[in-house]
Amino acid sequence: MEKFLLIVLMAGILIGAAGIQVGNAFFSDKSISEGNEISTGEFDIGISKDESRFYNNLKLFEFSNLKPGDYREFVFYIKNRGDVEVSRIVFSLNVEDLENGKLTAAESLVDNTTDTGELSRNIIIAKLSVTRNNQTYSLDDYVGKTLKEISGKQILLLKDLLKPGENVKVTVGFKLKDDAGNECQTDTAKITLNIYAEQ
């Protein structure tokens, strides 16, 4: 029994001594950093006819009743509506040729493809330019080519960074060839412009 009391007494002394040292042996403090976040910016471009409002999807032109030699031009703007710089803008013209109803008498004499139109082979790109900060450069590699030749090709429009809030102006001119024949009378070319941007 004495042995047991001695062990309990020694344990108590050790525990007490340890408690005194822990409580009095060092200073303590802490700091905290809460609410830290990582997020991404918005990457967004839009198109417009006149710079007043920008859209994701917008019909830009419709030219009708062309005759050989006629020239038509349209202008559109591409704006960086996001928070991130745009380094590359590519666009493409995807063309679908259609016969617009029954062949005319003159067309039926020369048109062997009664289910497909020939218009895109007879429309040439007469102008393709980009204007930014009052400086215009022409994309001459595509001028003189037909719509059929450039259909589906990727055309690089932007050579420099486009910062948030900035825009570029694109001008495209079409000309129906002077020697366009009866095979493209009453034909329609449906054109989809795809505009693709990258950071």
C-alpha positions as CSV (number, residue, x, y, z in Angstrom):
1,M,0.0,0.0,0.0
2,E,2.8,2.4,0.8
3,K,4.4,1.5,-2.5
4,F,1.1,2.4,-4.3
5,L,0.9,5.7,-2.5
6,L,4.4,6.5,-3.3
7,I,3.8,5.8,-7.1
8,V,0.7,8.0,-7.1
9,L,2.4,10.8,-5.2
10,M,5.4,10.8,-7.7
11,A,3.0,10.7,-10.7
12,G,1.2,13.7,-9.3
13,I,4.4,15.6,-8.8
14,L,5.5,14.9,-12.3
15,I,2.2,15.9,-13.8
16,G,2.2,19.1,-11.8
17,A,5.7,20.0,-12.8
18,A,4.9,19.4,-16.4
19,G,1.8,21.5,-16.2
20,I,3.7,24.4,-14.7
21,Q,6.4,24.3,-17.4
22,V,3.8,24.1,-20.3
23,G,1.9,27.0,-19.0
24,N,4.8,29.3,-18.3
25,A,7.5,28.3,-20.8
26,F,6.6,30.1,-24.0
27,F,4.6,32.9,-25.7
28,S,2.0,32.1,-28.4
29,D,0.2,33.9,-31.2
30,K,-1.6,33.1,-34.5
31,S,-2.5,34.8,-37.7
32,I,-5.1,33.8,-40.2
33,S,-5.9,34.6,-43.9
34,E,-9.5,33.8,-45.0
35,G,-11.5,34.4,-48.1
36,N,-8.7,33.8,-50.6
37,E,-9.9,33.0,-54.2
38,I,-8.7,32.2,-57.7
39,S,-11.1,32.9,-60.6
40,T,-11.0,33.3,-64.3
41,G,-11.8,36.2,-66.5
42,E,-14.5,36.2,-69.2
43,F,-13.4,35.6,-72.8
44,D,-16.0,37.0,-75.2
45,I,-16.2,38.6,-78.6
46,G,-19.2,40.1,-80.4
47,I,-20.0,41.4,-83.9
48,S,-21.8,44.5,-85.0
49,K,-22.8,46.3,-88.2
50,D,-22.2,49.8,-86.8
51,E,-20.4,49.6,-83.4
52,S,-23.6,50.5,-81.5
53,R,-24.5,47.0,-80.2
54,F,-22.5,43.8,-80.4
55,Y,-24.1,40.3,-80.8
56,N,-23.0,36.7,-80.9
57,N,-25.2,36.0,-83.9
58,L,-26.1,38.7,-86.5
59,K,-27.0,38.7,-90.2
60,L,-24.6,41.1,-91.8
61,F,-25.7,41.4,-95.5
62,E,-28.1,40.4,-98.2
63,F,-27.3,41.3,-101.8
64,S,-29.9,40.5,-104.5
65,N,-30.5,41.0,-108.3
66,L,-26.8,41.2,-109.1
67,K,-25.7,41.4,-112.7
68,P,-22.3,40.7,-114.2
69,G,-19.8,43.4,-113.0
70,D,-21.8,44.5,-110.0
71,Y,-19.8,45.2,-106.8
72,R,-21.2,45.0,-103.2
73,E,-19.4,45.7,-100.0
74,F,-20.2,45.1,-96.3
75,V,-18.5,46.2,-93.1
76,F,-18.6,44.6,-89.7
77,Y,-16.9,45.1,-86.3
78,I,-15.5,42.6,-83.9
79,K,-15.2,43.7,-80.3
80,N,-13.4,42.2,-77.4
81,R,-16.2,42.2,-74.8
82,G,-14.4,40.2,-72.2
83,D,-11.7,40.7,-69.5
84,V,-8.9,38.9,-71.4
85,E,-6.7,40.1,-74.3
86,V,-7.4,38.4,-77.7
87,S,-4.3,37.5,-79.6
88,R,-5.7,35.8,-82.6
89,I,-9.0,36.2,-84.6
90,V,-9.7,34.0,-87.6
91,F,-12.7,34.0,-89.8
92,S,-14.0,31.8,-92.5
93,L,-16.7,32.0,-95.2
94,N,-18.6,28.7,-95.6
95,V,-20.6,28.8,-98.8
96,E,-23.5,26.7,-100.0
97,D,-24.6,27.0,-103.6
98,L,-28.3,26.6,-104.4
99,E,-30.4,26.6,-107.5
100,N,-33.1,29.1,-106.7
101,G,-36.1,27.3,-108.1
102,K,-36.7,26.2,-111.7
103,L,-34.0,27.0,-114.2
104,T,-34.6,29.9,-116.5
105,A,-34.8,29.2,-120.3
106,A,-31.3,30.7,-120.8
107,E,-29.9,28.9,-117.8
108,S,-31.2,25.5,-118.8
109,L,-29.2,25.7,-122.1
110,V,-25.8,25.8,-120.3
111,D,-26.4,24.5,-116.7
112,N,-25.6,20.8,-116.4
113,T,-25.9,20.8,-112.5
114,T,-29.6,21.4,-112.0
115,D,-29.4,20.7,-108.2
116,T,-26.4,22.8,-107.4
117,G,-25.8,26.5,-108.1
118,E,-22.7,28.0,-109.7
119,L,-22.8,31.5,-108.1
120,S,-19.9,31.1,-105.7
121,R,-17.6,30.2,-108.7
122,N,-18.5,33.6,-110.3
123,I,-18.2,35.9,-107.3
124,I,-14.7,37.1,-106.5
125,I,-13.4,38.8,-103.4
126,A,-12.6,42.3,-104.6
127,K,-11.7,43.7,-101.2
128,L,-10.7,42.3,-97.8
129,S,-9.3,44.6,-95.2
130,V,-9.0,45.1,-91.5
131,T,-8.8,48.5,-89.8
132,R,-7.6,49.1,-86.2
133,N,-6.7,52.4,-84.6
134,N,-7.1,54.2,-87.9
135,Q,-4.6,51.9,-89.6
136,T,-5.8,49.6,-92.4
137,Y,-4.2,46.6,-93.9
138,S,-5.4,44.6,-96.9
139,L,-5.4,40.8,-96.9
140,D,-4.2,40.6,-100.5
141,D,-3.7,36.8,-100.5
142,Y,-7.5,36.4,-100.8
143,V,-8.3,39.3,-103.1
144,G,-9.1,38.0,-106.6
145,K,-10.1,34.6,-105.4
146,T,-13.6,33.3,-105.8
147,L,-16.0,32.5,-102.9
148,K,-15.8,28.9,-104.0
149,E,-12.0,28.9,-103.6
150,I,-11.9,30.4,-100.1
151,S,-15.0,28.6,-98.8
152,G,-14.0,26.9,-95.5
153,K,-10.5,28.4,-95.4
154,Q,-9.3,30.1,-92.2
155,I,-8.4,33.7,-92.7
156,L,-6.3,35.4,-90.0
157,L,-7.7,38.9,-89.4
158,L,-5.8,40.1,-86.3
159,K,-2.1,40.7,-86.1
160,D,-1.8,42.3,-82.7
161,L,-3.4,42.0,-79.3
162,L,-7.0,43.2,-79.0
163,K,-7.4,44.5,-75.5
164,P,-10.7,44.4,-73.5
165,G,-13.1,47.0,-74.9
166,E,-11.2,47.4,-78.2
167,N,-12.6,46.5,-81.6
168,V,-11.5,46.0,-85.2
169,K,-13.4,46.9,-88.5
170,V,-13.5,44.3,-91.3
171,T,-14.5,45.3,-94.8
172,V,-15.4,42.7,-97.4
173,G,-16.2,43.5,-101.1
174,F,-17.8,41.0,-103.5
175,K,-17.9,41.4,-107.3
176,L,-19.9,39.3,-109.7
177,K,-17.4,38.5,-112.5
178,D,-17.8,40.6,-115.7
179,D,-18.0,37.4,-117.7
180,A,-20.4,35.5,-115.4
181,G,-22.6,33.4,-117.7
182,N,-26.2,32.2,-117.8
183,E,-25.3,29.1,-115.6
184,C,-25.6,31.3,-112.5
185,Q,-28.8,33.1,-113.3
186,T,-31.2,33.1,-110.4
187,D,-28.7,31.1,-108.2
188,T,-28.2,31.8,-104.5
189,A,-25.1,31.5,-102.5
190,K,-25.8,31.1,-98.8
191,I,-22.8,32.3,-96.7
192,T,-22.0,31.6,-93.1
193,L,-19.3,33.7,-91.5
194,N,-17.5,32.0,-88.6
195,I,-15.4,34.2,-86.4
196,Y,-13.1,32.5,-84.0
197,A,-11.0,34.2,-81.3
198,E,-8.2,32.9,-79.1
199,Q,-6.4,34.2,-76.1
